[in-house]
Amino acid sequence: MSAIQETFLEIEWGGEEEARQARDQRAAQLQEQGLVCTCENLYNVYGYRVFTLEATEATPIEMSSAPGRDAKQISLRGDRPPSRANRDGRPVRKFDRR
């Protein structure tokens, strides 16, 4: 299933509160169906509020352990390379030359 995208314009719903309430009610309906909803409060070029809703299916998270490691040994930080630091412990910053 693809994403559901809906907009609720302040001027079409008779006011800011009505549009926001309609968007929130629709989000609640979609969440009851098991969808994950993202809501945003935006403005159009005329200064009116636009309340948006995007609903997508939840993606299942597959739990698997790394080969050769016990589940208790897996670090929450992941396998990140060690950070580079200056002599005083501050991280080295990369700059582009112009």
N, C-alpha and C positions, 0 to 999 in steps of 0.2 A: 504494500500500500504506500502511495506517495504521501507527501506532507499535505496537510490541510492548512490553508492560509486564508484568514478572514480579516477584514478591516471594519471598524465601527467608527464612523465619522461623527464628530460632535454636532455638526450642522444638520445631519440627517436624522439624528435621534432626539433632537430638541434640546440638547444641552450636554454639558460635560458629564454630569453624574449619571444620566440615563445611558449614554454611550458606554461608559466604563462598566456600569452594572450589567448591561447586555453582554459585553465581552466576557466579564467574569462568570456570568451564568453559563454562557456557551463553553467556556473553559472547564467549568465544573462538570458539564454533561460529557465532554470528551474525556476527561480524566476518569469518570466512572466507567467508561468503555475501555480503559486501560491504556490510553494514549498519554504521551508526555507533552505538556503544553508550555509554551514560552509566550509571555505577554509583554508588550512594549507600549510605552506612552510616547507618542511622537507629535510633531506639529507639521502642518502643511505650509506652503509658501504664503498663505494668507493669514497665518497665525492661529488657525483653528486646530484643536486637538484631534489626533487620529490614534485610536487604540487598536493595536494589532494583536493577532493571535495566530500562532503556528503550532500545529499539533502533529506529532510523529509517533510512530510505533516505538516502544521501548526496545532497545537492542539488548539481547541477552548477554550477560557477562560470563564468559567461559573461564572457569577456574581450572588451571592446570599447574602442576609443579614443574620446575625446571629439572631436566635429567641430572641425576647424580646429587641432588640436594633434597634434604628433608624439608617438609613444609615449614618447620620451625626455623630453619636456617635462612630462608629467603628474606632479604632485607627489604624494608618498605621503601628505601631510597632507590632501589633498582641497581643496575650495574652502570653507574655513572663513572666517567673517568675522574681521577682526582683533580681538584681545582688547582689552577696555577695561582701562586700568590707571591707578592714581593717579600723582601726580607722582613718587613714589619707586619706581614700577615694580611695586607690588603690585596684584593684580587687584581690581577693584571688586566688592564683594559686595552682593547685593540682599537687603533685609530687608522683611518685612511689618510695617506699623504696626498696633498693636492699640489 
